[in-house]
Amino acid sequence: MIAGRAREAVARGFRLLHVDASPASAPILRRCGFHDITTSTHYQWTPPR
């Protein structure tokens, strides 16, 4: 699935792909040629009462 989506992106002229990956799936993506360029931190906002 990853390779297919990457091929489609290349065919459409994109040079970069963005993937959110859990620590468990990151090794799979690395084996497919992806590498980290940044990290993100997800927060859940809770409105004040």
Secondary structure, 3 states (H helix, E strand, C coil): CHHHHHHHHHHCCCCCCCCCCCCCCHHHHHHCCCCCCCCCCCCCCCCCC
